[in-house]
Amino acid sequence: MATSRKTAKRKPETPKLSAFRFDRLFLYALAFVIFALPLFIWPGISEYGYGKTIVATVAVSILSAAWGIDAWRRGAWEIRIPWIAAPVGALVAASLFSLLTATNGRVVIQSLVLVLVFFQLLVLIQHAARDKRDAALLLSSFLASVSLVSLYALLQYLGVMEGAAEGVGLQQIIATLGNKEYLGGLLSYLILPSIILLFRLRSRVLRGVALVLIAFNFGTLMLVQQTGPIAAIIVGAAALLVLWIVFRPIEPLRAARRWLVALVVLLAFMFLVEAPSGPLNSVVGLSADGTSWIGRVWEANSGRTRSWDWWIGLEMLKDHPVTGVGLGNYKINFVPYKAEFLASPRGAAYDWYIPRAAQAHNDYVQVAAELGALGILALGFLIVVFPVALWLRVRRNPDEGDRMDLLLYSAGLVTLLAHAFVSFPAHLPTSVLAGVLFCGLAWSPGYGTTATWTVTLRGWTLRSLVLVGLALGLGVSVIAVRDLRANVLMGRGIAQLQAGSPQQAIVTLEQSARLDFSPQQTYFYLGAANAQIGNRAEALANFDRCFTRFIDEAVYLAYAELATREGKTSEARERIEVLIASKPGDDMMVKARFIDATISIQEKDYATATEKIERLIGDAPKFEPAWITLGNLHLARGNRAEARAAYERALQLTDAALTTAERKIASPAGLTAAEYAALRGQVTTLRSERDFVQERLKTLGAS
């Protein structure tokens, strides 16, 4: 009897209940993160995606810590590693090698951490989704979140909610992603995998909701009129058809045939209502313009601009064929390589202005440019392992329902990979989340163990890994939160600068730079603030820092102008020649040519300076600083009549520009803070120029 009591005491239910509770809480926490990330925006930060990456970094650190602590408590940690971990590891190695030739090593580290964070999220999803019901929960969370983003975009389109611009229409759409192009891409990736919910959800009500949301998202995809995502989903659908013919999972289609028929009908209706070429589009008031998306496949500016970015990436690869220019360093190297490309025979055909690009608009080209041959090999490894592993998981799974799910996940991933040829989903946190979610669910144990390695840790190995993981997670999270704080402070400093408080802006921006792991634009605005208060040496130093952190056309112009004033003509000429060779916009080109002429004056080459100024006036006859300088050159040579004529023309232009600027300042409605600040600075400059010219004319008249 005593033995029986002891035996009964050895079988408590608490550990199983505790384990169950952790698994379910972990799943729900992960579902919340997946739901919250696409919706997250933070007022005051520079870019919507930036805030999402910070949230993802902290959330993954917390979830990983919870998983590790639970494994410590249980005494064993079973980790299933998908085969794609091998090519991801190769990409990590290539990224580390790219440090050897990177312009900015901190950008490499920052970018690499994000790669690891999202791969870690993939592993978390893979382990949290223990069966198909768990997978359906996570997929439903993502569908619900993206549908709310889609609804927000529609309300902006209709003018119900504030958008990116005034009025109604496509220009309004920004949603919570920062760009209608990003929204179009995300919707295209999600639509095909969402169909899984019509097979897996048990409740008819929930199936009905999923049906409506899929159709609604498809309608929004048509509405935003993005050719790339539409072409990508066509590729994904074609891949799905081919895979279905190969594996023929018929039973799931038969079981859900009514839902699928309803989906086809709804998708056709949404196409008729919301597609630009749909006959019902204008009837319901959703017509943005009369252009069919079919005619936008390779429209002149969009397609040619992308090819420009690709050729520039190729120039980077030519210069650094083995290790590339450094992970995340494409945007830092763009302007100088743009100038180099335009000087080549191929670049001569690109005779229109294209601004600095942060991404190559082709993730494969960008990998080649940033990681060189090592990155290309790693990417090729991934492109081979990825489909082979998925193929094996489908082939070795005898369940037709599982096969159908895996084919739909694969179709979503094919859509994303196809879109990456003309866009940069790998650089957008919500798009990466979509790919990570589909991969994690496709590799979850509910669909088998094929194409995975299993590692079980115990004892000191387990504890050491948990402790190291906790330390790394805490460190990365602290840096991420500091970066978010730095970004908010940068925005505040910019606002202070635009409000006419440069001293206050300097204090704020310096605090931002101290907090930021890899400050970039901050130094440009610090330079501008120091220049405003006359601290030229510090301003020049800050502008100089930008050339390894934030290389923008405005940086070249600001540095060259200030260096010229400081008598550093060789440094100024080096920068201004690159800027002119990069063919900036018309206004900036005029200013760049003017600085180029000013450098010649500083070097006492007055004949060349006069020639440059006269050519500039011929191309930009309303640019008053050129007339003032021409007057100065004539006066220095004793040509008083020519000087007077130049000054009189300068005074006319200055007065006209001053009147226009003052009228705009008097009625500032509709002006942004940046536009208002620029006008205020313009008024100050024009008044100074007018006073100078009037004084010169007075002198000429008195003599």
Secondary structure in CASP SS format (residue, H / E / C, confidence):
PFRMAT SS
TARGET T0000
AUTHOR 0000-0000-0000
METHOD secondary structure of the structure
MODEL  1
M C 1.00
A H 1.00
T H 1.00
S H 1.00
R H 1.00
K H 1.00
T H 1.00
A H 1.00
K H 1.00
R C 1.00
K C 1.00
P C 1.00
E C 1.00
T H 1.00
P H 1.00
K H 1.00
L H 1.00
S H 1.00
A H 1.00
F H 1.00
R H 1.00
F H 1.00
D H 1.00
R H 1.00
L H 1.00
F H 1.00
L H 1.00
Y H 1.00
A H 1.00
L H 1.00
A H 1.00
F H 1.00
V H 1.00
I H 1.00
F H 1.00
A H 1.00
L H 1.00
P H 1.00
L H 1.00
F C 1.00
I C 1.00
W C 1.00
P C 1.00
G C 1.00
I C 1.00
S C 1.00
E C 1.00
Y H 1.00
G H 1.00
Y H 1.00
G H 1.00
K H 1.00
T H 1.00
I H 1.00
V H 1.00
A H 1.00
T H 1.00
V H 1.00
A H 1.00
V H 1.00
S H 1.00
I H 1.00
L H 1.00
S H 1.00
A H 1.00
A H 1.00
W H 1.00
G H 1.00
I H 1.00
D H 1.00
A H 1.00
W H 1.00
R H 1.00
R H 1.00
G C 1.00
A E 1.00
W E 1.00
E E 1.00
I E 1.00
R E 1.00
I E 1.00
P E 1.00
W C 1.00
I C 1.00
A H 1.00
A H 1.00
P H 1.00
V H 1.00
G H 1.00
A H 1.00
L H 1.00
V H 1.00
A H 1.00
A H 1.00
S H 1.00
L H 1.00
F H 1.00
S H 1.00
L H 1.00
L H 1.00
T C 1.00
A C 1.00
T C 1.00
N C 1.00
G H 1.00
R H 1.00
V H 1.00
V H 1.00
I H 1.00
Q H 1.00
S H 1.00
L H 1.00
V H 1.00
L H 1.00
V H 1.00
L H 1.00
V H 1.00
F H 1.00
F H 1.00
Q H 1.00
L H 1.00
L H 1.00
V H 1.00
L H 1.00
I H 1.00
Q H 1.00
H H 1.00
A H 1.00
A C 1.00
R C 1.00
D C 1.00
K H 1.00
R H 1.00
D H 1.00
A H 1.00
A H 1.00
L H 1.00
L H 1.00
L H 1.00
S H 1.00
S H 1.00
F H 1.00
L H 1.00
A H 1.00
S H 1.00
V H 1.00
S H 1.00
L H 1.00
V H 1.00
S H 1.00
L H 1.00
Y H 1.00
A H 1.00
L H 1.00
L H 1.00
Q H 1.00
Y H 1.00
L H 1.00
G C 1.00
V C 1.00
M C 1.00
E C 1.00
G C 1.00
A C 1.00
A C 1.00
E C 1.00
G C 1.00
V C 1.00
G C 1.00
L H 1.00
Q H 1.00
Q H 1.00
I C 1.00
I C 1.00
A C 1.00
T C 1.00
L C 1.00
G C 1.00
N C 1.00
K H 1.00
E H 1.00
Y H 1.00
L H 1.00
G H 1.00
G H 1.00
L H 1.00
L H 1.00
S H 1.00
Y H 1.00
L H 1.00
I H 1.00
L H 1.00
P H 1.00
S H 1.00
I C 1.00
I H 1.00
L H 1.00
L H 1.00
F H 1.00
R H 1.00
L C 1.00
R C 1.00
S C 1.00
R H 1.00
V H 1.00
L H 1.00
R H 1.00
G H 1.00
V H 1.00
A H 1.00
L H 1.00
V H 1.00
L H 1.00
I H 1.00
A H 1.00
F H 1.00
N H 1.00
F H 1.00
G H 1.00
T H 1.00
L H 1.00
M H 1.00
L H 1.00
V H 1.00
Q C 1.00
Q C 1.00
T H 1.00
G H 1.00
P H 1.00
I H 1.00
A H 1.00
A H 1.00
I H 1.00
I H 1.00
V H 1.00
G H 1.00
A H 1.00
A H 1.00
A H 1.00
L H 1.00
L H 1.00
V H 1.00
L H 1.00
W H 1.00
I H 1.00
V H 1.00
F H 1.00
R C 1.00
P C 1.00
I H 1.00
E H 1.00
P H 1.00
L H 1.00
R H 1.00
A H 1.00
A C 1.00
R H 1.00
R H 1.00
W H 1.00
L H 1.00
V H 1.00
A H 1.00
L H 1.00
V H 1.00
V H 1.00
L H 1.00
L H 1.00
A H 1.00
F H 1.00
M H 1.00
F H 1.00
L H 1.00
V H 1.00
E H 1.00
A C 1.00
P C 1.00
S C 1.00
G C 1.00
P C 1.00
L C 1.00
N C 1.00
S C 1.00
V C 1.00
V C 1.00
G C 1.00
L C 1.00
S C 1.00
A C 1.00
D C 1.00
G C 1.00
T C 1.00
S C 1.00
W H 1.00
I H 1.00
G H 1.00
R H 1.00
V C 1.00
W C 1.00
E C 1.00
A H 1.00
N H 1.00
S H 1.00
G H 1.00
R H 1.00
T H 1.00
R H 1.00
S H 1.00
W H 1.00
D H 1.00
W H 1.00
W H 1.00
I H 1.00
G H 1.00
L H 1.00
E H 1.00
M H 1.00
L H 1.00
K H 1.00
D H 1.00
H C 1.00
P C 1.00
V C 1.00
T C 1.00
G C 1.00
V C 1.00
G C 1.00
L C 1.00
G C 1.00
N C 1.00
Y H 1.00
K H 1.00
I H 1.00
N H 1.00
F H 1.00
V H 1.00
P H 1.00
Y H 1.00
K H 1.00
A H 1.00
E H 1.00
F H 1.00
L H 1.00
A C 1.00
S C 1.00
P C 1.00
R H 1.00
G H 1.00
A H 1.00
A H 1.00
Y C 1.00
D C 1.00
W C 1.00
Y C 1.00
I C 1.00
P C 1.00
R C 1.00
A C 1.00
A C 1.00
Q C 1.00
A C 1.00
H C 1.00
N C 1.00
D H 1.00
Y H 1.00
V H 1.00
Q H 1.00
V H 1.00
A H 1.00
A H 1.00
E H 1.00
L H 1.00
G H 1.00
A H 1.00
L H 1.00
G H 1.00
I H 1.00
L H 1.00
A H 1.00
L H 1.00
G H 1.00
F H 1.00
L H 1.00
I H 1.00
V H 1.00
V H 1.00
F H 1.00
P H 1.00
V H 1.00
A H 1.00
L H 1.00
W H 1.00
L H 1.00
R H 1.00
V H 1.00
R H 1.00
R C 1.00
N C 1.00
P C 1.00
D C 1.00
E H 1.00
G H 1.00
D H 1.00
R H 1.00
M H 1.00
D H 1.00
L H 1.00
L H 1.00
L H 1.00
Y H 1.00
S H 1.00
A H 1.00
G H 1.00
L H 1.00
V H 1.00
T H 1.00
L H 1.00
L H 1.00
A H 1.00
H H 1.00
A C 1.00
F C 1.00
V C 1.00
S C 1.00
F C 1.00
P H 1.00
A H 1.00
H H 1.00
L C 1.00
P H 1.00
T H 1.00
S H 1.00
V H 1.00
L H 1.00
A H 1.00
G H 1.00
V H 1.00
L H 1.00
F H 1.00
C H 1.00
G H 1.00
L H 1.00
A H 1.00
W C 1.00
S C 1.00
P H 1.00
G H 1.00
Y H 1.00
G C 1.00
T C 1.00
T C 1.00
A C 1.00
T E 1.00
W E 1.00
T E 1.00
V E 1.00
T E 1.00
L E 1.00
R E 1.00
G H 1.00
W H 1.00
T H 1.00
L H 1.00
R H 1.00
S H 1.00
L H 1.00
V H 1.00
L H 1.00
V H 1.00
G H 1.00
L H 1.00
A H 1.00
L H 1.00
G H 1.00
L H 1.00
G H 1.00
V H 1.00
S H 1.00
V H 1.00
I H 1.00
A H 1.00
V H 1.00
R H 1.00
D H 1.00
L H 1.00
R H 1.00
A H 1.00
N H 1.00
V H 1.00
L H 1.00
M H 1.00
G H 1.00
R H 1.00
G H 1.00
I H 1.00
A H 1.00
Q H 1.00
L H 1.00
Q H 1.00
A C 1.00
G C 1.00
S C 1.00
P H 1.00
Q H 1.00
Q H 1.00
A H 1.00
I H 1.00
V H 1.00
T H 1.00
L H 1.00
E H 1.00
Q H 1.00
S H 1.00
A H 1.00
R H 1.00
L H 1.00
D C 1.00
F C 1.00
S C 1.00
P C 1.00
Q C 1.00
Q H 1.00
T H 1.00
Y H 1.00
F H 1.00
Y H 1.00
L H 1.00
G H 1.00
A H 1.00
A H 1.00
N H 1.00
A H 1.00
Q H 1.00
I C 1.00
G C 1.00
N C 1.00
R H 1.00
A H 1.00
E H 1.00
A H 1.00
L H 1.00
A H 1.00
N H 1.00
F H 1.00
D H 1.00
R H 1.00
C H 1.00
F H 1.00
T H 1.00
R C 1.00
F C 1.00
I C 1.00
D C 1.00
E H 1.00
A H 1.00
V H 1.00
Y H 1.00
L H 1.00
A H 1.00
Y H 1.00
A H 1.00
E H 1.00
L H 1.00
A H 1.00
T H 1.00
R H 1.00
E C 1.00
G C 1.00
K C 1.00
T H 1.00
S H 1.00
E H 1.00
A H 1.00
R H 1.00
E H 1.00
R H 1.00
I H 1.00
E H 1.00
V H 1.00
L H 1.00
I H 1.00
A H 1.00
S C 1.00
K C 1.00
P C 1.00
G C 1.00
D H 1.00
D H 1.00
M H 1.00
M H 1.00
V H 1.00
K H 1.00
A H 1.00
R H 1.00
F H 1.00
I H 1.00
D H 1.00
A H 1.00
T H 1.00
I H 1.00
S H 1.00
I H 1.00
Q H 1.00
E C 1.00
K C 1.00
D C 1.00
Y H 1.00
A H 1.00
T H 1.00
A H 1.00
T H 1.00
E H 1.00
K H 1.00
I H 1.00
E H 1.00
R H 1.00
L H 1.00
I H 1.00
G H 1.00
D H 1.00
A C 1.00
P C 1.00
K C 1.00
F C 1.00
E H 1.00
P H 1.00
A H 1.00
W H 1.00
I H 1.00
T H 1.00
L H 1.00
G H 1.00
N H 1.00
L H 1.00
H H 1.00
L H 1.00
A H 1.00
R C 1.00
G C 1.00
N C 1.00
R H 1.00
A H 1.00
E H 1.00
A H 1.00
R H 1.00
A H 1.00
A H 1.00
Y H 1.00
E H 1.00
R H 1.00
A H 1.00
L H 1.00
Q H 1.00
L H 1.00
T H 1.00
D H 1.00
A H 1.00
A H 1.00
L H 1.00
T H 1.00
T H 1.00
A H 1.00
E H 1.00
R H 1.00
K H 1.00
I H 1.00
A H 1.00
S C 1.00
P C 1.00
A C 1.00
G C 1.00
L C 1.00
T C 1.00
A H 1.00
A H 1.00
E H 1.00
Y H 1.00
A H 1.00
A H 1.00
L H 1.00
R H 1.00
G H 1.00
Q H 1.00
V H 1.00
T H 1.00
T H 1.00
L H 1.00
R H 1.00
S H 1.00
E H 1.00
R H 1.00
D H 1.00
F H 1.00
V H 1.00
Q H 1.00
E H 1.00
R H 1.00
L H 1.00
K H 1.00
T H 1.00
L H 1.00
G H 1.00
A H 1.00
S C 1.00
END
